[in-house]
Amino acid sequence: MKTIFKSHGLWEFVEKGVEISDSKGDKEDSSDAVKISFTEALLKDAKALGLIQGAVSEEIFPRIAHEETSKGAWNLLMREFHGDKQVRGVKLQSLRRDFEYTRMRDDESLSVYLAKLFDLINQMRSYGEDLSKGRVVQKLLISLPAMYDPICSVIEHSRDIDTIEVQEVVASLKGFAQRLERHTEPKTEKAFASLSVNSKTDKTTGKQSGKDQKSWKPRDKKWENKSTDGAKNPCKHCGKLHYGECRFKGKLSVTTVTSWDILQKTATARNLHSNS
């Protein structure tokens, strides 16, 4: 609002006001030049009051609706929202404490921290704190993380802290931050790189790791000892180990087959004995 008033040449009327009652007193002694000057002052004061009325919200407008001068409306808003001297002193102390203890975190970007710091500085100045350029630059340099020590050391040893412009320091810090970003690999890329390395072959052993390693099975296993059901047990029909379906299945039991073999062997022995 101060910027708007100054751009229209109205700030002196808002700050100092217009003495309407005193100006109306001496009508006989007033010249035409004084009357014109007074009329222009009233018009400018009315214009400043119109700017104030148009800037406030509908909820706040009734509080200044009865004010006839821009100075009266401005002072009312200052007392209500800016506070008196004691209230401003308390708020300023709180802002000073935040200014002294604020630091940039390691996981915080430079642009975010700069916006937060300068917002705090603007609030302090609005409450009457006089912050010099040197103090702002010193605060900026000592509140950065260790990764910014190289550029801070260059600025401190090559330039005068009390005379260097704040925006020049900010430009140097932003340029250094961009260099850090170019040389720093993002964490997401590191994560994907670690996943791809785990699935590749280990260079030291020459073997594959993880699920990519396949189990090797020999192909020259003997299958003659396998039974019909795949177990290594004798056949229940003939009592022997073989592969495939037993030829005695459904015909003879193990006992019958064994007895038949004994009878055949006995008859063969008798025939050999009789022939001899």
VOBA-1610 file (N, C-alpha, C; in pm, whole numbers, padded with zeros to 5 digits, always signed):
BEGIN
Met+00082-00120+00000Met+00000+00000+00000Met+00086+00126+00000Lys+00197+00123+00071Lys+00287+00239+00070Lys+00340+00264-00070Thr+00372+00158-00142Thr+00422+00172-00279Thr+00316+00236-00369Ile+00190+00193-00351Ile+00081+00251-00432Ile+00063+00398-00401Phe+00065+00431-00273Phe+00050+00572-00235Phe+00163+00657-00291Lys+00285+00611-00281Lys+00399+00688-00329Lys+00397+00703-00480Ser+00351+00598-00551Ser+00346+00607-00698Ser+00247+00712-00745His+00144+00742-00664His+00045+00844-00698His+00074+00977-00630Gly+00184+00984-00554Gly+00216+01108-00484Gly+00122+01138-00369Leu+00073+01034-00299Leu-00028+01051-00195Leu+00021+01012-00055Trp+00143+00962-00045Trp+00188+00910+00084Trp+00196+01018+00192Glu+00230+01140+00156Glu+00241+01247+00256Glu+00105+01281+00317Phe-00001+01264+00240Phe-00135+01291+00294Phe-00177+01178+00389Val-00139+01053+00354Val-00172+00941+00442Val-00090+00948+00570Glu+00036+00986+00560Glu+00125+00989+00676Glu+00103+01112+00765Lys+00086+01230+00703Lys+00075+01354+00780Lys-00068+01406+00791Gly-00151+01375+00696Gly-00289+01420+00699Gly-00307+01561+00644Val-00434+01607+00641Val-00472+01739+00592Val-00550+01810+00701Glu-00507+01929+00738Glu-00573+02008+00841Glu-00688+02085+00778Ile-00806+02024+00778Ile-00922+02087+00712Ile-00974+02205+00791Ser-00984+02192+00923Ser-01043+02298+01004Ser-00961+02425+01001Asp-00828+02414+01010Asp-00743+02532+01007Asp-00746+02602+00872Ser-00765+02526+00769Ser-00763+02585+00635Ser-00889+02665+00608Lys-00998+02633+00675Lys-01123+02705+00651Lys-01133+02834+00732Gly-01043+02861+00823Gly-01055+02975+00915Gly-01041+03109+00847Asp-00934+03138+00785Asp-00907+03269+00727Asp-00957+03275+00584Lys-01085+03305+00567Lys-01138+03313+00432Lys-01102+03446+00364Glu-01097+03554+00447Glu-01071+03685+00387Glu-00926+03698+00343Asp-00832+03640+00425Asp-00691+03653+00394Asp-00640+03551+00295Ser-00724+03454+00260Ser-00678+03348+00170Ser-00677+03399+00027Ser-00569+03372-00042Ser-00558+03409-00183Ser-00612+03297-00270Asp-00623+03326-00400Asp-00671+03223-00494Asp-00575+03106-00502Ala-00444+03131-00490Ala-00345+03024-00499Ala-00360+02928-00382Val-00385+02980-00261Val-00402+02895-00144Val-00527+02811-00156Lys-00636+02872-00208Lys-00760+02798-00225Lys-00741+02683-00324Ile-00672+02707-00431Ile-00649+02601-00529Ile-00563+02490-00468Ser-00460+02527-00395Ser-00375+02428-00331Ser-00454+02346-00229Phe-00539+02410-00155Phe-00620+02339-00056Phe-00718+02243-00123Thr-00776+02288-00232Thr-00871+02202-00304Thr-00800+02079-00361Glu-00682+02098-00414Glu-00606+01984-00467Glu-00567+01888-00355Ala-00535+01942-00237Ala-00500+01856-00124Ala-00619+01771-00082Leu-00738+01830-00080Leu-00858+01753-00045Leu-00885+01644-00147Leu-00864+01674-00275Leu-00886+01574-00379Leu-00787+01458-00366Lys-00662+01491-00339Lys-00562+01386-00325Lys-00587+01302-00200Asp-00628+01366-00092Asp-00658+01291+00029Asp-00779+01200+00007Ala-00877+01248-00066Ala-00993+01165-00097Ala-00955+01047-00186Lys-00862+01072-00277Lys-00814+00962-00363Lys-00740+00857-00282Ala-00657+00900-00186Ala-00587+00805-00100Ala-00685+00727-00014Leu-00788+00794+00037Leu-00889+00725+00117Leu-00965+00623+00033Gly-00991+00658-00094Gly-01058+00563-00183Gly-00973+00439-00210Leu-00841+00456-00220Leu-00752+00341-00239Leu-00754+00250-00117Ile-00758+00308+00000Ile-00763+00226+00123Ile-00895+00150+00130Gln-01006+00220+00102Gln-01136+00155+00109Gln-01150+00044+00006Gly-01088+00063-00110Gly-01095-00041-00213Gly-01003-00159-00188Ala-00903-00140-00101Ala-00807-00248-00076Ala-00851-00343+00034Val-00934-00296+00128Val-00973-00381+00240Val-01089-00470+00198Ser-01111-00577+00274Ser-01219-00671+00245Ser-01353-00616+00294Glu-01461-00684+00259Glu-01595-00640+00299Glu-01614-00648+00450Glu-01543-00742+00515Glu-01557-00755+00660Glu-01488-00641+00734Ile-01382-00586+00676Ile-01304-00481+00743Ile-01356-00342+00707Phe-01421-00329+00594Phe-01465-00195+00548Phe-01553-00122+00649Pro-01648-00187+00717Pro-01729-00112+00813Pro-01648-00045+00924Arg-01530-00093+00955Arg-01450-00034+01062Arg-01392+00102+01023Ile-01373+00125+00893Ile-01315+00253+00849Ile-01416+00335+00769Ala-01541+00291+00764Ala-01640+00360+00681Ala-01669+00501+00731His-01657+00523+00862His-01688+00654+00919His-01570+00751+00913Glu-01450+00704+00872Glu-01334+00792+00864Glu-01342+00880+00740Glu-01311+01010+00757Glu-01321+01107+00647Glu-01186+01138+00583Thr-01078+01100+00648Thr-00944+01127+00592Thr-00868+00997+00576Ser-00773+00999+00487Ser-00690+00880+00464Ser-00602+00852+00586Lys-00555+00957+00654Lys-00473+00937+00772Lys-00551+00870+00883Gly-00677+00908+00903Gly-00758+00847+01007Gly-00783+00699+00980Ala-00814+00665+00855Ala-00838+00524+00820Ala-00709+00442+00832Trp-00599+00502+00790Trp-00470+00433+00795Trp-00427+00406+00940Asn-00442+00505+01025Asn-00402+00488+01166Asn-00491+00385+01236Leu-00618+00380+01201Leu-00706+00280+01262Leu-00664+00139+01225Leu-00631+00120+01098Leu-00585-00013+01054Leu-00450-00049+01116Met-00365+00050+01131Met-00233+00024+01192Met-00248-00020+01337Arg-00334+00046+01413Arg-00353+00010+01554Arg-00415-00128+01569Glu-00505-00165+01481Glu-00576-00292+01494Glu-00495-00410+01446Phe-00424-00395+01334Phe-00357-00509+01274Phe-00205-00507+01294His-00149-00390+01311His-00005-00381+01333His+00029-00374+01480Gly-00064-00335+01562Gly-00043-00329+01706Gly+00025-00201+01750Asp+00019-00177+01881Asp+00086-00059+01935Asp+00234-00088+01954Lys+00303+00002+02016Lys+00447-00010+02031Lys+00486-00134+02110Gln+00412-00163+02217Gln+00445-00278+02300Gln+00421-00409+02225Val+00310-00417+02154Val+00280-00539+02077Val+00382-00560+01966Arg+00420-00452+01899Arg+00521-00464+01793Arg+00656-00508+01849Gly+00688-00461+01969Gly+00813-00502+02031Gly+00818-00651+02062Val+00705-00706+02108Val+00698-00850+02138Val+00711-00931+02010Lys+00640-00891+01905Lys+00648-00963+01778Lys+00789-00955+01719Leu+00850-00839+01733Leu+00985-00822+01678Leu+01086-00910+01752Gln+01069-00927+01881Gln+01158-01014+01956Gln+01146-01158+01910Ser+01025-01201+01883Ser+01003-01337+01832Ser+01067-01354+01695Leu+01056-01253+01609Leu+01117-01260+01477Leu+01269-01260+01486Arg+01323-01185+01577Arg+01469-01183+01596Arg+01520-01320+01639Arg+01447-01385+01726Arg+01487-01518+01771Arg+01483-01618+01655Asp+01379-01611+01574Asp+01372-01700+01457Asp+01484-01670+01359Phe+01519-01544+01344Phe+01626-01505+01252Phe+01761-01559+01298Glu+01786-01557+01428Glu+01914-01603+01480Glu+01929-01754+01472Tyr+01820-01828+01492Tyr+01831-01974+01500Tyr+01794-02047+01372Thr+01748-01976+01273Thr+01711-02046+01150Thr+01837-02094+01077Arg+01830-02215+01024Arg+01939-02279+00951Arg+01881-02358+00833Met+01961-02373+00732Met+01920-02454+00617Met+01948-02601+00646Arg+01848-02686+00629Arg+01864-02828+00651Arg+01936-02893+00533Asp+01996-03010+00561Asp+02069-03081+00455Asp+01976-03129+00345Asp+01852-03164+00379Asp+01756-03213+00280Asp+01670-03102+00222Glu+01704-02977+00248Glu+01626-02863+00202Glu+01695-02799+00082Ser+01617-02759-00018Ser+01675-02694-00135Ser+01709-02548-00104Leu+01805-02495-00179Leu+01850-02358-00155Leu+01739-02257-00183Ser+01662-02278-00288Ser+01555-02183-00322Ser+01449-02177-00213Val+01414-02291-00156Val+01314-02293-00048Val+01366-02220+00075Tyr+01493-02243+00108Tyr+01549-02178+00226Tyr+01561-02027+00206Leu+01601-01984+00088Leu+01612-01841+00061Leu+01477-01772+00072Ala+01373-01836+00020Ala+01239-01777+00029Ala+01196-01765+00175Lys+01225-01866+00255Lys+01188-01862+00397Lys+01266-01755+00472Leu+01396-01743+00443Leu+01480-01647+00513Leu+01442-01503+00478Phe+01421-01473+00351Phe+01389-01337+00311Phe+01247-01297+00352Asp+01158-01393+00363Asp+01026-01363+00416Asp+01036-01321+00563Leu+01123-01388+00637Leu+01147-01351+00777Leu+01211-01213+00788Ile+01305-01183+00698Ile+01371-01052+00698Ile+01270-00941+00667Asn+01181-00965+00572Asn+01081-00863+00537Asn+00985-00838+00653Gln+00949-00943+00726Gln+00863-00923+00842Gln+00933-00840+00949Met+01061-00866+00972Met+01136-00787+01071Met+01143-00641+01031Arg+01165-00614+00905Arg+01172-00474+00859Arg+01037-00405+00868Ser+00929-00482+00848Ser+00796-00420+00860Ser+00764-00379+01003Tyr+00829-00441+01101Tyr+00811-00403+01241Tyr+00918-00307+01289Gly+00994-00250+01198Gly+01088-00146+01233Gly+01231-00190+01253Glu+01265-00315+01228Glu+01402-00361+01246Glu+01489-00314+01128Asp+01602-00255+01160Asp+01694-00206+01058Asp+01803-00311+01035Leu+01790-00389+00928Leu+01887-00492+00893Leu+01975-00443+00780Ser+02103-00429+00806Ser+02196-00384+00703Ser+02228-00497+00605Lys+02284-00461+00490Lys+02322-00562+00391Lys+02429-00656+00446Gly+02523-00601+00521Gly+02629-00685+00577Gly+02575-00790+00673Arg+02477-00752+00754Arg+02421-00848+00849Arg+02343-00958+00777Val+02272-00922+00673Val+02197-01022+00596Val+02293-01118+00527Val+02402-01066+00469Val+02499-01152+00401Val+02568-01245+00501Gln+02605-01193+00616Gln+02668-01277+00718Gln+02574-01389+00763Lys+02448-01356+00786Lys+02351-01458+00826Lys+02335-01563+00717Leu+02334-01519+00594Leu+02316-01612+00482Leu+02433-01709+00472Leu+02554-01661+00491Leu+02672-01745+00473Leu+02691-01844+00588Ile+02659-01804+00711Ile+02682-01892+00826Ile+02568-01990+00849Ser+02457-01973+00779Ser+02342-02061+00801Ser+02329-02171+00698Leu+02427-02185+00608Leu+02423-02287+00504Leu+02492-02415+00550Pro+02457-02531+00493Pro+02522-02658+00530Pro+02669-02661+00490Ala+02738-02765+00533Ala+02882-02777+00509Ala+02915-02790+00361Met+02822-02838+00279Met+02851-02855+00137Met+02873-02721+00066Tyr+02826-02611+00126Tyr+02844-02478+00067Tyr+02966-02405+00122Asp+03048-02473+00201Asp+03167-02408+00259Asp+03264-02356+00153Pro+03288-02426+00041Pro+03382-02372-00059Pro+03341-02236-00115Ile+03214-02221-00155Ile+03171-02095-00213Ile+03161-01987-00107Cys+03125-02023+00016Cys+03120-01924+00125Cys+03259-01873+00158Ser+03357-01962+00157Ser+03495-01920+00184Ser+03547-01826+00076Val+03513-01852-00049Val+03555-01764-00159Val+03494-01625-00144Ile+03365-01619-00110Ile+03299-01489-00095Ile+03358-01411+00022Glu+03383-01479+00133Glu+03435-01411+00252Glu+03576-01357+00231His+03659-01426+00153His+03798-01385+00137His+03820-01295+00015Ser+03726-01290-00075Ser+03745-01211-00197Ser+03664-01082-00200Arg+03560-01072-00118Arg+03474-00955-00121Arg+03456-00899+00020Asp+03417-00772+00025Asp+03387-00706+00151Asp+03243-00737+00189Ile+03223-00803+00301Ile+03090-00847+00341Ile+02997-00728+00365Asp+03050-00617+00411Asp+02966-00502+00446Asp+02919-00424+00324Thr+02985-00439+00212Thr+02949-00361+00093Thr+02894-00446-00021Ile+02913-00575-00019Ile+02865-00659-00127Ile+02713-00663-00128Glu+02654-00669-00247Glu+02509-00673-00260Glu+02457-00814-00226Val+02342-00815-00163Val+02282-00943-00123Val+02248-01026-00245Gln+02193-00966-00349Gln+02154-01040-00468Gln+02275-01099-00539Glu+02390-01034-00529Glu+02512-01090-00588Glu+02554-01217-00516Val+02541-01217-00384Val+02572-01338-00307Val+02473-01449-00339Val+02346-01414-00351Val+02244-01513-00383Val+02270-01575-00520Ala+02310-01495-00618Ala+02340-01548-00752Ala+02457-01644-00748Ser+02561-01613-00670Ser+02676-01703-00657Ser+02636-01834-00592Leu+02553-01827-00490Leu+02510-01949-00421Leu+02423-02036-00512Lys+02337-01975-00590Lys+02252-02053-00681Lys+02336-02121-00790Gly+02437-02051-00840Gly+02525-02113-00938Gly+02600-02231-00881Phe+02647-02219-00757Phe+02716-02329-00693Phe+02621-02446-00667Ala+02496-02416-00631Ala+02397-02522-00608Ala+02369-02600-00736Gln+02367-02533-00849Gln+02347-02602-00977Gln+02463-02694-01009Arg+02585-02654-00975Arg+02702-02740-00997Arg+02693-02864-00907Leu+02645-02847-00785Leu+02629-02962-00696Leu+02526-03060-00751Glu+02420-03007-00807Glu+02316-03094-00862Glu+02366-03172-00983Arg+02453-03110-01064Arg+02505-03181-01181Arg+02600-03294-01142His+02673-03278-01034His+02771-03378-00993His+02717-03476-00891Thr+02594-03460-00850Thr+02535-03551-00752Thr+02436-03640-00823Glu+02454-03771-00811Glu+02364-03867-00873Glu+02238-03878-00790Pro+02123-03870-00854Pro+01999-03881-00777Pro+01989-04015-00705Lys+01919-04013-00593Lys+01905-04135-00513Lys+01824-04241-00586Thr+01727-04200-00667Thr+01646-04298-00738Thr+01730-04375-00839Glu+01822-04305-00908Glu+01908-04375-01003Glu+02000-04472-00931Lys+02047-04436-00813Lys+02131-04528-00737Lys+02053-04652-00697Ala+01926-04634-00661Ala+01845-04748-00621Ala+01826-04845-00736Phe+01793-04793-00857Phe+01776-04881-00971Phe+01907-04945-01013Ala+02017-04873-00996Ala+02147-04930-01032Ala+02181-05046-00940Ser+02149-05037-00812Ser+02178-05146-00720Ser+02094-05268-00751Leu+01971-05246-00798Leu+01886-05360-00835Leu+01941-05432-00957Ser+01991-05359-01055Ser+02045-05423-01175Ser+02176-05494-01147Val+02256-05445-01055Val+02383-05509-01024Val+02361-05643-00956Asn+02260-05653-00870Asn+02235-05777-00798Asn+02196-05891-00891Ser+02136-05858-01004Ser+02092-05963-01096Ser+02198-06003-01196Lys+02309-05929-01200Lys+02414-05961-01296Lys+02513-06059-01238Thr+02605-06107-01321Thr+02705-06205-01279Thr+02809-06140-01192Asp+02847-06208-01086Asp+02952-06159-00997Asp+03087-06168-01069Lys+03154-06053-01082Lys+03280-06049-01157Lys+03392-06122-01083Thr+03387-06128-00951Thr+03495-06190-00876Thr+03489-06342-00881Thr+03367-06400-00876Thr+03352-06546-00875Thr+03314-06602-01010Gly+03258-06514-01098Gly+03216-06564-01229Gly+03086-06640-01223Lys+03013-06630-01111Lys+02888-06702-01096Lys+02774-06603-01092Gln+02657-06652-01121Gln+02539-06568-01114Gln+02485-06571-00973Ser+02426-06457-00932Ser+02370-06447-00799Ser+02220-06433-00806Gly+02152-06464-00694Gly+02009-06446-00686Gly+01934-06556-00758Lys+01815-06513-00812Lys+01727-06610-00875Lys+01772-06648-01015Asp+01868-06572-01072Asp+01915-06604-01207Asp+01998-06730-01212Gln+02050-06774-01097Gln+02133-06894-01096Gln+02044-07017-01111Lys+02068-07096-01216Lys+01987-07213-01245Lys+02049-07337-01184Ser+01964-07426-01137Ser+02012-07552-01079Ser+02040-07651-01191Trp+02157-07721-01185Trp+02199-07815-01289Trp+02169-07957-01244Lys+02107-08030-01333Lys+02074-08169-01303Lys+02140-08258-01406Pro+02205-08367-01364Pro+02268-08459-01461Pro+02163-08533-01541Arg+02197-08560-01668Arg+02102-08627-01756Arg+02132-08775-01774Asp+02242-08825-01716Asp+02280-08964-01739Asp+02242-09055-01623Lys+02131-09024-01554Lys+02086-09111-01445Lys+02029-09240-01502Lys+02049-09347-01429Lys+01995-09477-01470Lys+01851-09488-01426Trp+01774-09543-01515Trp+01631-09556-01484Trp+01590-09701-01466Glu+01683-09796-01476Glu+01644-09937-01465Glu+01594-09972-01326Asn+01641-09904-01221Asn+01603-09939-01086Asn+01472-09875-01042Lys+01413-09793-01132Lys+01288-09730-01094Lys+01175-09829-01105Ser+01084-09827-01011Ser+00966-09914-01012Ser+00854-09847-01087Thr+00742-09916-01090Thr+00629-09863-01164Thr+00579-09733-01106Asp+00577-09725-00974Asp+00527-09604-00909Asp+00637-09503-00883Gly+00761-09525-00935Gly+00870-09431-00918Gly+00947-09451-00790Ala+00913-09544-00700Ala+00984-09570-00574Ala+01085-09682-00594Lys+01190-09684-00513Lys+01294-09786-00524Lys+01259-09907-00438Asn+01147-09968-00466Asn+01100-10087-00393Asn+01073-10200-00491Pro+01087-10324-00448Pro+01058-10438-00537Pro+00913-10440-00582Cys+00891-10496-00699Cys+00755-10506-00752Cys+00673-10601-00666Lys+00551-10566-00636Lys+00466-10649-00551Lys+00410-10768-00625His+00428-10774-00756His+00377-10886-00834His+00482-10994-00856Cys+00605-10949-00887Cys+00711-11047-00914Cys+00827-11041-00817Gly+00832-10937-00732Gly+00938-10927-00634Gly+01069-10875-00690Lys+01074-10828-00814Lys+01196-10779-00875Lys+01186-10627-00900Leu+01305-10567-00928Leu+01311-10426-00964Leu+01311-10412-01114His+01219-10339-01170His+01214-10320-01315His+01138-10191-01343Tyr+01136-10148-01469Tyr+01069-10026-01512Tyr+00951-10064-01600Gly+00840-10000-01583Gly+00723-10029-01662Gly+00627-10124-01589Glu+00523-10159-01659Glu+00420-10243-01597Glu+00466-10389-01592Cys+00442-10453-01479Cys+00484-10593-01459Cys+00400-10687-01545Arg+00464-10785-01605Arg+00391-10879-01692Arg+00311-10980-01613Phe+00337-10988-01481Phe+00261-11079-01395Phe+00145-11011-01325Lys+00122-10883-01359Lys+00015-10809-01294Lys-00120-10872-01325Gly-00197-10906-01223Gly-00329-10966-01241Gly-00327-11114-01267Lys-00209-11176-01268Lys-00201-11318-01296Lys-00155-11396-01175Leu-00039-11371-01127Leu+00018-11448-01018Leu+00066-11355-00909Ser+00063-11402-00791Ser+00118-11326-00680Ser+00265-11359-00664Val+00329-11291-00572Val+00471-11314-00551Val+00496-11455-00499Thr+00409-11505-00414Thr+00426-11640-00356Thr+00411-11747-00462Thr+00311-11726-00552Thr+00288-11826-00658Thr+00404-11832-00754Val+00457-11714-00790Val+00570-11711-00882Val+00691-11778-00822Thr+00714-11755-00694Thr+00830-11815-00629Thr+00817-11968-00622Ser+00696-12019-00590Ser+00673-12165-00584Ser+00688-12228-00721Trp+00639-12164-00822Trp+00650-12216-00959Trp+00794-12226-01002Asp+00876-12127-00965Asp+01018-12134-00999Asp+01087-12249-00928Ile+01048-12276-00802Ile+01109-12386-00727Ile+01073-12522-00789Leu+00946-12537-00831Leu+00903-12663-00893Leu+00977-12687-01024Gln+00993-12578-01102Gln+01064-12594-01229Gln+01208-12636-01207Lys+01272-12574-01109Lys+01411-12608-01081Lys+01423-12752-01028Thr+01328-12801-00948Thr+01331-12937-00893Thr+01314-13042-01004Ala+01218-13013-01095Ala+01195-13108-01206Ala+01316-13115-01296Thr+01377-13007-01320Thr+01497-13006-01405Thr+01610-13084-01341Ala+01624-13074-01210Ala+01730-13148-01139Ala+01705-13298-01144Arg+01576-13339-01127Arg+01543-13482-01132Arg+01573-13540-01270Asn+01537-13469-01376Asn+01564-13518-01509Asn+01713-13538-01535Leu+01793-13448-01488Leu+01937-13460-01504Leu+01993-13578-01427His+01932-13606-01308His+01980-13715-01228His+01944-13853-01288Ser+01820-13861-01342Ser+01776-13987-01405Ser+01854-14015-01533Asn+01885-13918-01606Asn+01961-13937-01729Asn+02103-13983-01698Ser+02154-13936-01587Ser+02290-13978-01552Ser+02293-14119-01501
//
